[in-house]
Amino acid sequence: MKQFTSVHDVSNPEALVREALALKQQPRGSLHHIGQHHTIALLFFNPSLRTRLSTQRAAIELGMSVMDYNAGQGWQLEFEDSAVMNIDKAEHIKEAAAVISQYADIIGIRTFPGLQDRERDYSDYVLRQFQQYARVPVVSLESAIRHPLQSLADWVTIEEHRPAYRPKVVLSWAPHPRALPQAVANSFLEWMQRADVELVLTHPKGYELAEEFTQGVTVSYDQNEALEGANFIYAKNWSSYQDYGRILNQDAGWMITPEKMARANNGKFMHCLPVRRNVVVADAVLDSPNSLAIEQANNRTYAAMAVLKSILEGKD
C-alpha cells in the first residue's frame, strides 16, 4: 500500500479487515520490530480525540516513533500555486510537505471541510496538496469528504459481531445542532459496498449524499421502514450536500430510541463518537448492552495498525 486515503487505495479491503482482527489478538509489545527505526508525523488541522490517540497508540504498538503537530494552531500554510505571499500565510505547502517528508517515513493528515465551497471541499484540496508534494506515504486521518480509518474500524466491528447470515446494515441520519460534514457517511457507504452486507441508507429528503457514494445503495426516506430487521444501526448526522453545508431541519423524530431499536433484529447500535446524547441517540440505547460505540473506538487502534503495517511492509 503506497498511501491510505480511501478504500480505493486498498487492493483487498476484506483482507485488511482480517489483518486488523489478527493484530487485535497479538500480545502487547510483540510487534515492535515492524516499525522500529521508523517515524510517523501526525498533522491535525482540526481537533481530534480518537483519531489522534488511536493512531499514536497504533504506531507505538508497531515500534514507531510519533511526532504530533497541531497544524491548525501553527502559522498558516499557503496551498495556492503562484501565490504572492504578502498577507497572512508564512509557508507554502511545497516546502512544508517536503521538509516533513525528511523527518518522517509516513505523514498522517487530518483536515476538515469549510462547508462553504462544495467544489473545493470535494476536491479534497488540502489532502491532495500534501499528496502531491510529500515524498513519503500519506495517510488520511479524516479529510473533507472521507474518514477511511473510521470506516475500516467500523467494518472490523461489524465483522466481530455479525450473525451467521448476511447482515442488514442501516446508516441513518440523525439530528444535530451543528452543521457537520458528510465524510463519515460517505466513507462508511464506500467501504460497506465492498462488504458482504445488505446496506440501506435512510435520511429525510434534502439530505441526499453525493451520487459517487450512494450509487447502487438502497435509499429510504422512511426511517422506521429502513430499520425493520436491521442487525446494525449506524447513526450519524451530516449537513446537506445539495444545499451545501446547511441544516435543513433538526427533526427530533429521527433520534435513535429504544422504540426504534425494537424494530431491528437484536440490532447493534453504532456511532463514531463524539455523540450528542438525547439528540442523536437516547441514553437508553447508547448505554445498552447492544451499543458498540466504545468497541468501535477501541477498534480504531487495530485499523490504524493494519494500515501502517501494510505501508511499512509494502503490501497491497
N, C-alpha and C positions, 0 to 999 in steps of 0.2 A: 504494500500500500504506500503510495507516494504522498498522499495527503488525505485528510478526512474532513470534508465539508458537507457531504450529503450521502445518501445511500448509493448514489451513482459512482462514488469512489471505491465501492466495495464490490469485488467480483462475486462473492458468495456471502450475502448478509446472514443467512441461516447458520453458516459455519462460524461467523463471528459471534453470533449469539451462543453457540455451543462452546466456543472458546472462553467467553465471559463466564459461563456457568462452570466450566472446568477450573478456571482460575479462582473462582469463589471457594473451591474445595481445597486449595493449596494451603499448607501451613504458612503462618506469618514468617517472613524473612527467608523463605525458600527460593525466591525468585530474584534476589538482588543482583545476581550475576548478569541478568538480561540487560539492565540499563546502566550497569556500572561504568563510570567514566563518561557518562552522557548527561547532558543538561537540557532541561526544558524551560523556556521562558513563557510565562503566562501573563498576557496583557489584557486588562479589563478596562473597557471604555464605559462600562456601566456596572452598577453594584451586582454582587453575586454572593450567595452563601453556599448552596450545594455544589454548584459547578466549580467554584474556587477550591473548596475544601476536598471534594471527592477527587478532583484531578490532581491536586497536590498529593493526596494520600496514594493514589494510583501510581504516580511517578516514584514516590518514595518506596512503595512496595516492590517496584521493579529495580530499585537501587539507583535511581536517577537523582541528580541534584536539581533543585527547583528555584527559579527566580520569579518572583511575583511582583508585578508592577501595575499600579493603578493609573493606567494611561489617561483616563478621563480627568485626573486631577493634576497631571503634569502640564507642561506647556502644550499648546495646540499644534497639531500636525496639519500641514498643508497636503491635500490629496490631489489637487488640480494640476495638470500638466501646464507648463509655460506660465505659471502664476507669478505675478510680481508681488513678492512677499514683503510688503512695506506697511502692513497693518498689524494683525494680531497673531499671525502664525509664525512660530520660531524655527520650525524644522520641517523639511519635506519628507514625505513617505519614502522617497528613493533612498535618502541617506539613512533614515531611521530603520527601515527594514533590512538594509544591507549591514548596518552596524550590529543590530540584534542578531543577525544570522552568524556573525563572528563569535558571539557569546554563547549561543545555544544551538543544539542539534535539532530541536523541534520548537516551533513557535505556536502557542495557543492564543487565539484571538476571540474576545467576546465583544460584540458590537450590539447596537440597538437601533431600530428604525426611528426616524424623526416623525413618522406618521403624518407628514405634510405633503411630501412629494412621492407618490406611489412609484413612478417610473424609476426614480433614483434608488429608493429603498429596494425595489425588486430587481435591480441590477446588482444588489449586494455589493455596493460600491467599495466600502471600506475593506471588507474581506478580500475582494478581488484585487484591490490595490496591493495589499500585503502579499497575496499570492504571486502577483506579477514581479514584485521587487525583492521578495525574500529569496534566500539562496538555500534554504532548508525546508523540510516539510512543514506545512501549515495545518493545524487542527482547529476546527471551528468549535468554540466553547459557547456558541449561540451567535447567530448572525441576524441580520434584519428580517430574514424570511424563513430560516430553518433553525432547528435545535437538534442536530443529529445525535449527540451524546445522550440527550434525554430520551430520544426515540429508541435508541439501542437499549437503554436500560429498561424502557417500557416493555419492549419485546422480550427481554430476559425475564422480567417479572411475570408476564403472561405465560411464558413457556414453563416457568416454575409451578404455576397454579392452574394450568389448562386442564380441562377434563379429558376423558379418554376419547372424546369425539371432537370434531371440528367446532371450535367455539364461536359464539357470536360476540363480536366486539363492537360496542357503540361509543362513538365520540359525540358527546353532547355539549353544545354551547350552554353557558350558564351566565347569569347576570354578574356585573362587576361595576363599581362606581367610577373606575378609571378606564380610559381608552388603552387597551392592550394590543400588542402586535399579533399577527397571525402565525408566528414562527412555530410554536409548539404544535398547533393544529396541522399546519402544512406538513411539517416533518413527520408527525405521527401517521398521517394518511399515507405519505410516501413510503414509509417503512412497512406499515401494515399491509400494503398492497403486495409486498413480497412474501408475506407470511401466509400460512395455511389457516386462514380465519374467514368468517363471514363478517365483512366490515360494513357498518352502517354509520352514516353521518346525519345528525339531526340538529337543527337550529331554526330560529324564527326567520321569516322572509326578510331579506335585506342583509343577512349575514352570510351570504354565499361566499365561498372562498375562491381563489384563483383556479381557473379550469385546469391548469397544468397539474394541480394537486388533487382535483376531485374527479378527473376523467375516469369513468368506469366504476366510481363509488356509488353505492345506493344512498340516496339523499331523501330524508323525510322531514317535513315541516311539523309533523305531529310527534312530539317527544314521547308521549305515552305509548303510542303505537310502536315507535322505534325501540323502546325499552323492553317490550314483551319478549320474554325468553332469553334475555341477554345474559351472557356469562361474565362479561366485563363491561363496566360502565365508566368511561373516562370523561370527567367533567372538565371543561376549560372555557374560559372567556376569550373572545377576540373581538376587536372592533371591525367595523365594516370595511370590506375590500373595495366594493363598488363606490360607496360614498366614503372615500378613503379616510381611515383613522377616526371616524365619527362613532359616537354612541347613539344608536337609533332608538333603543329602549332599554329599560332595566327591569324587565318583566320578572317579578319575584316568583311567578308561576313556573319558571324554568329551573329554580333551585332544586338540587337533588335532595329528596326527603325519604324517610322510611317508606312512605306510601309509593314513591316512585321505584324504590329498590324492590318492593314487593312484587312488581310486575316482572322482575328478572327471574332467571333460573339460578337461585342461590348466587346471585350476582356479586362480583367483587368490585368494590369502588376504587377508582384510580384518580390520582391528581398529581401533577408535577411539583406542587408546592412552590412558593408560599400560597396559602389559600385563605380567602376571607370566610371565616366561619359564619354560618347562618345567613350568608349571602349567596355564595356558590354552592355550599353543601351544609346540611343541618348537622349539628353536633352529634346527634344520634347515629348518623351514617358514618361520619369521619371517625368516631370513637368506637365503632362496632368491630367485632372480630373479622368482618368481611372487608374492612378497609385495608388496602395495600399501599397507601401513600408513603408510609415510613419505609416499607420494604423497597419501594421504587427508589427512594432516596439512597438507601443502602446499596442498591444495585448500580448506582451511578459510578461507584468506585470500580466495580468489576468491568463495566462497559468501557470506562476510560483505560483500564489496564489492558483490555483486549486490543483496543485501538493502538495504544502506544507500543505494545509488544509487537503487533503486526508491522508497524512502521519501522521499529528498530531492527527487526529481523528481515525486513524487505519482503514480507509475504503479501499476497493479494488479499 
